[in-house]
Amino acid sequence: MNAKTSKLIYWIGAVFMSLWFGASGFFELTHNPVVWDITVQLGYPPHFIYILGVAKICGVVVLLTPEKLVRLKEWVFAGMFFDIIFAFFSKLAVLNFAATIDAIIAFTVLSVTYAMFRKLYPATYEKA
């Protein structure tokens, strides 16, 4: 796979995840009943929902910043992975397997997007 294809796949995934997390963060901050009620039903406290909404919006801004903030994007990917994993297991424990389909889709898209990110920006570790 060439760099152009990798970049295209990365940006499609980044935009998709940004729409997903941006909408979720917006709905959490605006107290949307669908998102809010499910999150409370899963056992998360209300103040955590606001914090999560702010973190998601900030992560979207970082993710959509082209060619910059590469190390910070690593943190955004990590945060998104944790959010998806926690959502998956919370829904599995409290609701049912059918409620986890969105988390499975998000995890798959995020995994492919992260793989393309690593291909475009290989990790370099230098001795200090």
One Martini backbone bead per residue (centre of mass of N, CA, C, O) as a GRO file, in nm:
protein
  128
    1MET     BB    1   0.096   0.037   0.024
    2ASN     BB    2   0.071   0.357  -0.026
    3ALA     BB    3   0.075   0.675   0.100
    4LYS     BB    4  -0.187   0.776  -0.032
    5THR     BB    5  -0.372   0.551   0.073
    6SER     BB    6  -0.310   0.583   0.372
    7LYS     BB    7  -0.409   0.877   0.390
    8LEU     BB    8  -0.698   0.827   0.302
    9ILE     BB    9  -0.775   0.627   0.523
   10TYR     BB   10  -0.707   0.806   0.758
   11TRP     BB   11  -0.905   1.047   0.690
   12ILE     BB   12  -1.162   0.887   0.690
   13GLY     BB   13  -1.134   0.785   0.983
   14ALA     BB   14  -1.098   1.063   1.121
   15VAL     BB   15  -1.369   1.179   1.034
   16PHE     BB   16  -1.552   0.961   1.147
   17MET     BB   17  -1.451   0.982   1.445
   18SER     BB   18  -1.515   1.286   1.471
   19LEU     BB   19  -1.815   1.262   1.431
   20TRP     BB   20  -1.871   1.063   1.654
   21PHE     BB   21  -1.729   1.220   1.896
   22GLY     BB   22  -1.853   1.497   1.845
   23ALA     BB   23  -2.147   1.419   1.884
   24SER     BB   24  -2.117   1.295   2.162
   25GLY     BB   25  -1.999   1.545   2.303
   26PHE     BB   26  -2.231   1.735   2.239
   27PHE     BB   27  -2.456   1.562   2.377
   28GLU     BB   28  -2.325   1.573   2.658
   29LEU     BB   29  -2.321   1.894   2.685
   30THR     BB   30  -2.652   1.913   2.603
   31HIS     BB   31  -2.822   1.683   2.736
   32ASN     BB   32  -2.896   1.444   2.572
   33PRO     BB   33  -3.116   1.193   2.636
   34VAL     BB   34  -2.992   0.953   2.493
   35VAL     BB   35  -2.700   0.971   2.596
   36TRP     BB   36  -2.746   1.035   2.894
   37ASP     BB   37  -2.928   0.791   2.979
   38ILE     BB   38  -2.728   0.567   2.905
   39THR     BB   39  -2.490   0.659   3.081
   40VAL     BB   40  -2.644   0.642   3.348
   41GLN     BB   41  -2.733   0.344   3.317
   42LEU     BB   42  -2.421   0.250   3.325
   43GLY     BB   43  -2.312   0.436   3.596
   44TYR     BB   44  -2.247   0.722   3.532
   45PRO     BB   45  -2.176   1.024   3.634
   46PRO     BB   46  -2.266   1.338   3.546
   47HIS     BB   47  -1.984   1.481   3.564
   48PHE     BB   48  -1.844   1.281   3.364
   49ILE     BB   49  -1.999   1.356   3.106
   50TYR     BB   50  -1.880   1.639   3.072
   51ILE     BB   51  -1.583   1.560   3.061
   52LEU     BB   52  -1.612   1.377   2.815
   53GLY     BB   53  -1.713   1.595   2.619
   54VAL     BB   54  -1.463   1.775   2.628
   55ALA     BB   55  -1.254   1.559   2.544
   56LYS     BB   56  -1.379   1.497   2.266
   57ILE     BB   57  -1.358   1.777   2.140
   58CYS     BB   58  -1.052   1.806   2.173
   59GLY     BB   59  -0.978   1.549   2.011
   60VAL     BB   60  -1.093   1.640   1.741
   61VAL     BB   61  -0.911   1.881   1.697
   62VAL     BB   62  -0.648   1.721   1.695
   63LEU     BB   63  -0.716   1.508   1.472
   64LEU     BB   64  -0.777   1.752   1.247
   65THR     BB   65  -0.480   1.826   1.260
   66PRO     BB   66  -0.256   1.879   1.023
   67GLU     BB   67   0.079   1.778   1.063
   68LYS     BB   68   0.018   1.787   1.380
   69LEU     BB   69   0.029   1.670   1.696
   70VAL     BB   70   0.131   1.369   1.708
   71ARG     BB   71   0.158   1.299   2.011
   72LEU     BB   72  -0.133   1.386   2.087
   73LYS     BB   73  -0.274   1.179   1.904
   74GLU     BB   74  -0.200   0.938   2.072
   75TRP     BB   75  -0.384   1.022   2.309
   76VAL     BB   76  -0.644   1.022   2.152
   77PHE     BB   77  -0.643   0.729   2.073
   78ALA     BB   78  -0.637   0.622   2.359
   79GLY     BB   79  -0.902   0.754   2.454
   80MET     BB   80  -1.081   0.615   2.243
   81PHE     BB   81  -1.022   0.327   2.322
   82PHE     BB   82  -1.120   0.347   2.612
   83ASP     BB   83  -1.405   0.439   2.554
   84ILE     BB   84  -1.487   0.192   2.385
   85ILE     BB   85  -1.424  -0.030   2.589
   86PHE     BB   86  -1.607   0.076   2.817
   87ALA     BB   87  -1.866   0.073   2.653
   88PHE     BB   88  -1.873  -0.222   2.586
   89PHE     BB   89  -1.866  -0.343   2.881
   90SER     BB   90  -2.104  -0.183   2.991
   91LYS     BB   91  -2.318  -0.284   2.790
   92LEU     BB   92  -2.275  -0.585   2.844
   93ALA     BB   93  -2.347  -0.572   3.156
   94VAL     BB   94  -2.629  -0.398   3.135
   95LEU     BB   95  -2.742  -0.489   2.874
   96ASN     BB   96  -2.633  -0.602   2.560
   97PHE     BB   97  -2.488  -0.710   2.278
   98ALA     BB   98  -2.644  -0.527   2.075
   99ALA     BB   99  -2.533  -0.254   2.218
  100THR     BB  100  -2.218  -0.307   2.099
  101ILE     BB  101  -2.197  -0.247   1.791
  102ASP     BB  102  -2.084   0.043   1.792
  103ALA     BB  103  -1.815  -0.034   1.932
  104ILE     BB  104  -1.714  -0.230   1.717
  105ILE     BB  105  -1.704  -0.032   1.485
  106ALA     BB  106  -1.523   0.180   1.618
  107PHE     BB  107  -1.283  -0.009   1.674
  108THR     BB  108  -1.225  -0.081   1.381
  109VAL     BB  109  -1.181   0.203   1.266
  110LEU     BB  110  -0.963   0.290   1.471
  111SER     BB  111  -0.756   0.070   1.405
  112VAL     BB  112  -0.710   0.147   1.109
  113THR     BB  113  -0.638   0.443   1.157
  114TYR     BB  114  -0.392   0.386   1.339
  115ALA     BB  115  -0.230   0.221   1.135
  116MET     BB  116  -0.203   0.459   0.935
  117PHE     BB  117  -0.068   0.655   1.126
  118ARG     BB  118   0.187   0.476   1.174
  119LYS     BB  119   0.269   0.474   0.874
  120LEU     BB  120   0.299   0.790   0.849
  121TYR     BB  121   0.399   0.793   1.177
  122PRO     BB  122   0.659   0.679   1.290
  123ALA     BB  123   0.805   0.566   1.559
  124THR     BB  124   1.044   0.757   1.748
  125TYR     BB  125   1.334   0.664   1.943
  126GLU     BB  126   1.530   0.857   2.148
  127LYS     BB  127   1.800   0.934   2.306
  128ALA     BB  128   1.872   1.158   2.578
   0.00000   0.00000   0.00000
